[in-house]
Amino acid sequence: MGTKISLLLFSLLAPVCAQPPLSADSARQVQRLLEEAPKGEKLDCQIRTQRPFLDFAFRFESGYIVACPAKIFDGEASRLGSFVRITPENGKPMFLGEAFAVPAVPAETRKFNDIRKVKSYLFISGVFALGEGKYSVAVLVGDNRGRYVRKEWSVRAERSRAERSVAVTLPAGTITPMAPKPWKGERGDSPSVARLTIVLDAAPMNPYSLRLRAWDRALLLDSLSSVLTHTRSHSVRVVAMNMDQQREIFRDDDFNAEDWSRLATRLRDLELGTISYRVLGRQRGWSDLLLNILTREMDSAEPSDAVVFLGPTARITEKIPAELLPRRTAPKPEFFYIEYYPFWLRGREYPDALAHVTHALGGQILKIHSPGELAAALKKIGEQLAGAN
């Protein structure tokens, strides 16, 4: 089994931001591996399942999380692959797969630390979309040393009582990969502003989670694609940040279609990363991050016409003291916050740190729960900017 898993890994060398369907040949190999009696060394990782939930596009999302102790890779660069078979009741299975690069531990770190005693974990996740119905799921995770672990379970995708009026966008018994819609460089007609800055808050949908899962990345990239497609500007600056890690993870002052995959890779790498001990010692480092982004925007010789914060409501709800915020010296940029609230937080919509900043700078907070509300928010921003120019 070990050699077969290694060969499968090399068939998935291209980095992707969501699990793509496997070729017919790879699907047959995965099917055989799932049916074989256990052979070879076991990969010491745990597979945790994710119950289906109705998402932003009114599909059921389901998936899994794989947790591997960092020490099992001995500090060496490795490859890890996840392969999944989803079978609807009375239907044909779909096979998905994805490969991950596990970075080597720097030589300086290995020099002063015993890798065998490291207690941190490496996490990867997989996600797929479902219509209503019952499904069986089987996952096989392996590495380039031929070690593997597998798990099988059943899921049922069904609307709750509160969701009965929601029209699910996938037919019952349907499976599709959760690949976000890529942005191909298209923008709205008749640009009304010179420059727009989009600050993507690379945070998980669940504000109580600390890691960016596959379903979180899909939501972020789908939303960003919609904003970019409907943007009426000559150029766009895209900044992605993570307040838990207290750092910018991406910045491009002239974002175009070629930069899309680079951003997707940066988001994907967040799940593999860990939070530095320096971050743990700086409880308000998130405010320094925001202040730096705001200062660069407002002190620019050619400021953007508008800055749009985009992302799920954050778990950080503190305010930045007003005296620390940069002072306006010009009417531009205008500030907007498109704040996504998952349906399970309805009725518990409290201002987060970005909402406080947007309000303090005289901006608008546009709360969204659905794609229709995102479209309405984008229309409102476009009309306001067109009227101001």
C-alpha positions as CSV (number, residue, x, y, z in Angstrom):
1,M,0.0,0.0,0.0
2,G,2.9,2.4,0.8
3,T,4.2,2.5,-2.8
4,K,0.7,3.0,-4.2
5,I,0.1,6.0,-1.9
6,S,3.4,7.6,-2.8
7,L,2.5,7.3,-6.5
8,L,-0.9,8.8,-5.9
9,L,0.7,11.8,-4.1
10,F,3.0,12.5,-7.1
11,S,-0.2,12.6,-9.3
12,L,-1.4,15.6,-7.2
13,L,1.6,17.9,-7.4
14,A,-0.3,21.0,-8.5
15,P,-1.3,23.2,-5.5
16,V,-5.0,23.9,-5.3
17,C,-7.3,25.7,-2.9
18,A,-9.9,23.0,-2.7
19,Q,-10.1,19.3,-3.4
20,P,-10.6,18.6,-7.1
21,P,-12.2,15.5,-8.6
22,L,-9.7,12.7,-9.3
23,S,-9.0,11.3,-12.7
24,A,-10.7,8.0,-13.6
25,D,-7.4,6.2,-13.1
26,S,-6.6,7.8,-9.7
27,A,-10.2,7.1,-8.6
28,R,-9.8,3.4,-9.4
29,Q,-6.5,3.3,-7.4
30,V,-8.2,5.0,-4.4
31,Q,-11.1,2.6,-4.6
32,R,-8.7,-0.4,-4.4
33,L,-6.8,1.1,-1.5
34,L,-10.0,1.7,0.5
35,E,-11.0,-1.9,-0.1
36,E,-7.7,-3.5,0.6
37,A,-7.0,-5.1,4.0
38,P,-4.8,-2.8,6.1
39,K,-1.1,-3.1,5.2
40,G,2.0,-1.1,5.9
41,E,2.8,1.4,8.6
42,K,0.0,3.5,10.1
43,L,0.2,7.3,9.9
44,D,-0.3,8.6,13.5
45,C,-3.0,11.1,12.6
46,Q,-6.6,11.6,13.7
47,I,-9.4,12.2,11.3
48,R,-12.3,14.3,12.7
49,T,-15.6,14.6,10.8
50,Q,-17.6,17.7,10.1
51,R,-21.4,17.5,10.1
52,P,-23.2,19.0,7.1
53,F,-24.4,22.6,7.5
54,L,-26.2,24.9,5.1
55,D,-23.7,27.5,3.7
56,F,-23.6,30.9,2.3
57,A,-24.6,29.6,-1.2
58,F,-27.4,27.4,0.3
59,R,-25.6,24.2,-0.2
60,F,-24.7,21.7,2.5
61,E,-21.0,21.7,3.3
62,S,-19.4,18.7,4.9
63,G,-15.9,17.5,5.4
64,Y,-13.2,16.5,7.8
65,I,-10.1,17.7,9.7
66,V,-6.9,15.7,9.9
67,A,-4.6,16.4,12.9
68,C,-1.1,15.1,12.7
69,P,1.6,15.5,15.5
70,A,4.4,17.6,13.9
71,K,7.0,15.2,15.4
72,I,6.0,12.3,13.1
73,F,7.7,14.1,10.1
74,D,11.1,14.3,11.9
75,G,11.5,17.9,10.9
76,E,11.9,16.9,7.3
77,A,10.1,18.3,4.3
78,S,7.3,15.9,3.4
79,R,4.1,15.5,1.3
80,L,0.8,14.6,2.7
81,G,-2.2,13.6,0.6
82,S,-5.9,13.3,1.4
83,F,-8.3,11.2,-0.8
84,V,-12.0,11.0,-0.2
85,R,-14.9,8.9,-1.7
86,I,-18.4,10.3,-1.2
87,T,-21.3,8.0,-2.1
88,P,-24.9,9.1,-2.1
89,E,-27.5,6.6,-1.1
90,N,-28.4,4.6,-4.3
91,G,-26.0,6.7,-6.3
92,K,-22.5,6.7,-7.8
93,P,-19.5,7.8,-5.8
94,M,-17.3,10.8,-6.4
95,F,-13.6,10.8,-5.7
96,L,-11.6,13.9,-4.6
97,G,-8.0,14.4,-3.7
98,E,-5.5,17.0,-2.6
99,A,-1.8,17.1,-1.8
100,F,-0.1,19.3,0.8
101,A,3.5,20.3,1.2
102,V,4.8,19.9,4.8
103,P,7.7,22.4,5.2
104,A,11.0,21.3,6.9
105,V,11.8,22.6,10.3
106,P,14.6,25.3,9.9
107,A,18.1,23.9,10.8
108,E,18.5,26.6,13.5
109,T,15.3,25.5,15.2
110,R,16.3,21.8,15.0
111,K,19.7,22.6,16.5
112,F,18.2,23.8,19.8
113,N,15.1,21.6,20.0
114,D,14.4,17.9,20.1
115,I,11.9,17.3,17.3
116,R,10.7,14.1,19.1
117,K,9.5,16.3,22.0
118,V,7.6,18.9,20.0
119,K,3.9,18.9,21.0
120,S,2.4,21.0,18.2
121,Y,0.1,19.6,15.5
122,L,-0.2,20.1,11.8
123,F,-3.8,20.4,10.5
124,I,-5.3,19.9,7.1
125,S,-9.0,19.8,6.1
126,G,-11.2,18.8,3.2
127,V,-14.6,20.0,2.2
128,F,-17.3,19.1,-0.3
129,A,-20.8,20.3,-1.1
130,L,-24.0,18.1,-0.9
131,G,-27.6,18.2,-1.8
132,E,-30.1,16.9,0.8
133,G,-29.8,13.1,1.4
134,K,-27.8,10.4,3.1
135,Y,-24.2,9.7,2.1
136,S,-21.3,7.4,3.0
137,V,-17.8,8.9,3.2
138,A,-14.4,7.3,3.2
139,V,-11.2,9.2,3.7
140,L,-7.6,7.9,3.1
141,V,-4.7,10.1,4.2
142,G,-1.1,9.1,3.4
143,D,2.4,10.6,3.2
144,N,5.4,10.2,0.9
145,R,6.8,7.5,3.2
146,G,3.9,5.2,2.4
147,R,2.2,5.6,5.9
148,Y,-1.5,5.9,5.9
149,V,-4.7,6.2,8.0
150,R,-8.3,5.9,6.9
151,K,-11.8,6.4,8.2
152,E,-15.4,5.8,7.1
153,W,-18.6,7.3,8.3
154,S,-22.1,8.3,7.2
155,V,-23.7,11.7,7.0
156,R,-27.2,13.0,6.5
157,A,-27.7,16.5,4.9
158,E,-31.1,17.9,5.9
159,R,-32.6,21.3,6.7
160,S,-33.4,22.1,10.2
161,R,-36.8,23.3,11.2
162,A,-35.7,26.9,11.0
163,E,-34.3,26.3,7.4
164,R,-37.4,24.7,5.9
165,S,-38.2,27.8,3.8
166,V,-34.6,27.9,2.3
167,A,-34.4,26.5,-1.2
168,V,-31.3,24.3,-1.4
169,T,-29.3,25.1,-4.6
170,L,-28.1,21.5,-5.2
171,P,-30.5,18.7,-6.1
172,A,-30.9,15.9,-3.5
173,G,-28.2,13.2,-3.8
174,T,-25.7,15.6,-5.6
175,I,-22.0,15.9,-4.7
176,T,-19.7,18.7,-6.0
177,P,-16.2,19.9,-5.0
178,M,-16.0,23.1,-3.0
179,A,-13.7,24.9,-5.4
180,P,-14.3,28.6,-5.1
181,K,-15.1,30.6,-8.2
182,P,-11.8,31.9,-9.5
183,W,-11.6,35.6,-10.4
184,K,-10.5,36.1,-14.1
185,G,-9.8,39.8,-14.0
186,E,-13.3,40.9,-14.9
187,R,-14.6,44.2,-13.4
188,G,-17.8,46.2,-13.6
189,D,-18.3,48.5,-16.6
190,S,-17.7,52.3,-16.6
191,P,-15.2,52.6,-13.6
192,S,-16.4,55.3,-11.2
193,V,-13.3,55.5,-9.0
194,A,-9.6,55.4,-9.6
195,R,-8.6,52.9,-6.9
196,L,-10.3,50.6,-4.4
197,T,-8.6,48.8,-1.5
198,I,-10.1,45.5,-0.3
199,V,-8.9,44.3,3.1
200,L,-9.7,40.6,3.5
201,D,-10.0,39.5,7.1
202,A,-8.7,35.9,6.7
203,A,-10.8,34.6,9.7
204,P,-12.8,31.4,10.1
205,M,-16.6,31.6,9.8
206,N,-16.9,30.3,13.4
207,P,-15.5,33.1,15.6
208,Y,-14.7,30.5,18.2
209,S,-12.3,28.7,15.9
210,L,-8.7,29.6,15.6
211,R,-7.9,27.9,12.3
212,L,-8.9,28.6,8.7
213,R,-10.5,25.5,7.3
214,A,-11.2,24.5,3.7
215,W,-14.8,25.7,4.0
216,D,-13.6,29.1,5.4
217,R,-11.3,29.6,2.5
218,A,-14.0,28.8,0.0
219,L,-16.3,31.4,1.6
220,L,-13.6,34.1,1.6
221,L,-12.5,33.5,-2.0
222,D,-16.1,33.3,-3.3
223,S,-16.9,36.6,-1.6
224,L,-13.8,38.3,-2.8
225,S,-14.4,37.1,-6.4
226,S,-17.9,38.6,-6.2
227,V,-16.5,42.0,-4.9
228,L,-13.8,42.1,-7.6
229,T,-16.2,41.2,-10.4
230,H,-18.6,44.0,-9.4
231,T,-15.9,46.5,-8.7
232,R,-16.1,49.7,-10.8
233,S,-12.5,50.9,-10.4
234,H,-9.4,51.3,-12.5
235,S,-7.2,49.3,-10.1
236,V,-7.6,47.4,-6.9
237,R,-5.2,46.9,-4.0
238,V,-5.9,43.6,-2.1
239,V,-4.6,43.1,1.5
240,A,-5.2,39.9,3.5
241,M,-4.6,39.9,7.2
242,N,-5.0,37.5,10.1
243,M,-5.7,39.2,13.4
244,D,-5.0,36.1,15.5
245,Q,-1.5,35.8,14.0
246,Q,-1.2,39.6,14.1
247,R,0.2,39.9,10.6
248,E,-0.5,40.7,6.9
249,I,-0.3,37.5,4.9
250,F,-0.7,39.1,1.5
251,R,-0.5,42.5,-0.2
252,D,-0.6,43.5,-3.8
253,D,-1.0,47.1,-4.9
254,D,-2.2,46.2,-8.4
255,F,-4.1,43.0,-8.0
256,N,-4.9,41.0,-11.2
257,A,-6.0,37.6,-12.2
258,E,-2.5,36.2,-12.1
259,D,-2.3,37.1,-8.4
260,W,-5.4,35.0,-7.5
261,S,-3.6,31.7,-7.1
262,R,-0.9,33.3,-5.0
263,L,-3.5,34.6,-2.6
264,A,-5.3,31.3,-2.5
265,T,-2.0,29.6,-1.6
266,R,-1.4,32.1,1.3
267,L,-4.8,31.4,2.7
268,R,-4.2,27.6,2.4
269,D,-0.9,27.9,4.2
270,L,-2.6,29.5,7.2
271,E,-4.0,26.1,8.2
272,L,-0.5,24.6,8.3
273,G,1.0,27.3,10.3
274,T,1.2,27.8,14.1
275,I,0.9,31.0,16.2
276,S,4.3,32.3,17.3
277,Y,5.0,32.6,21.0
278,R,5.7,36.2,20.4
279,V,2.1,36.7,19.3
280,L,0.9,35.1,22.5
281,G,2.9,37.7,24.5
282,R,1.3,40.6,22.6
283,Q,-2.4,40.5,23.5
284,R,-3.2,43.8,21.6
285,G,-0.9,43.1,18.6
286,W,-4.0,42.9,16.4
287,S,-4.6,46.6,17.0
288,D,-1.1,47.4,15.8
289,L,-1.8,45.4,12.7
290,L,-5.0,47.3,12.0
291,L,-3.4,50.7,12.7
292,N,-0.5,50.0,10.3
293,I,-3.0,49.1,7.5
294,L,-5.1,52.2,8.2
295,T,-2.1,54.5,8.4
296,R,-0.7,53.3,5.1
297,E,-4.1,53.9,3.4
298,M,-4.8,57.3,4.9
299,D,-1.3,58.7,4.6
300,S,-0.8,57.5,1.0
301,A,0.1,60.2,-1.5
302,E,-2.6,58.7,-3.7
303,P,-5.2,57.3,-1.4
304,S,-7.8,54.9,-2.5
305,D,-11.3,56.3,-3.1
306,A,-12.6,53.6,-0.7
307,V,-11.4,50.9,1.6
308,V,-13.6,47.8,2.0
309,F,-13.1,45.4,4.8
310,L,-14.5,42.0,3.9
311,G,-14.9,38.9,6.0
312,P,-16.7,37.0,8.7
313,T,-17.5,38.7,12.0
314,A,-14.3,38.5,14.2
315,R,-14.0,37.0,17.6
316,I,-12.1,40.2,18.7
317,T,-14.6,42.7,20.0
318,E,-12.4,45.3,21.6
319,K,-12.1,48.9,20.5
320,I,-9.0,50.7,19.5
321,P,-8.7,53.9,21.6
322,A,-9.9,56.9,19.5
323,E,-6.7,58.8,20.1
324,L,-4.6,56.1,18.4
325,L,-6.6,56.1,15.2
326,P,-5.0,58.0,12.3
327,R,-6.5,61.5,11.7
328,R,-8.3,62.3,8.5
329,T,-6.5,65.0,6.4
330,A,-8.7,64.4,3.3
331,P,-12.2,63.1,2.5
332,K,-10.8,60.0,1.0
333,P,-10.8,57.1,1.5
334,E,-14.4,56.2,2.4
335,F,-14.7,53.1,4.6
336,F,-17.1,50.2,4.3
337,Y,-17.2,46.9,6.2
338,I,-19.0,43.9,4.5
339,E,-19.4,41.7,7.6
340,Y,-20.6,38.2,7.1
341,Y,-22.7,36.6,9.9
342,P,-23.4,32.8,9.7
343,F,-27.0,31.9,10.1
344,W,-26.4,30.3,13.5
345,L,-25.4,33.7,14.9
346,R,-28.6,35.5,14.1
347,G,-29.7,37.4,17.2
348,R,-26.2,37.5,18.6
349,E,-24.7,40.1,16.2
350,Y,-22.4,42.2,18.4
351,P,-19.9,44.7,16.9
352,D,-16.4,43.3,16.4
353,A,-13.1,45.2,16.2
354,L,-13.5,46.0,12.5
355,A,-17.0,47.3,13.0
356,H,-15.7,49.6,15.8
357,V,-12.9,50.9,13.5
358,T,-15.3,51.4,10.6
359,H,-17.8,53.3,12.7
360,A,-15.0,55.5,14.3
361,L,-13.9,56.5,10.8
362,G,-17.4,57.5,9.7
363,G,-17.8,54.4,7.5
364,Q,-20.7,52.1,6.8
365,I,-21.2,48.6,8.2
366,L,-23.1,46.3,5.9
367,K,-24.1,43.0,7.6
368,I,-24.8,40.1,5.3
369,H,-26.2,36.6,5.8
370,S,-26.7,35.5,2.2
371,P,-25.5,36.0,-1.4
372,G,-28.5,38.2,-2.1
373,E,-27.5,40.5,0.8
374,L,-23.9,40.6,-0.6
375,A,-25.2,41.7,-4.0
376,A,-27.3,44.4,-2.3
377,A,-24.3,45.6,-0.3
378,L,-22.1,45.8,-3.4
379,K,-24.8,47.8,-5.2
380,K,-25.1,50.2,-2.3
381,I,-21.3,50.8,-2.2
382,G,-21.2,51.3,-6.0
383,E,-24.0,53.8,-5.9
384,Q,-22.5,55.8,-3.1
385,L,-19.1,55.9,-4.7
386,A,-20.6,57.0,-8.0
387,G,-22.5,59.7,-6.4
388,A,-19.4,61.1,-4.6
389,N,-17.4,61.4,-7.8
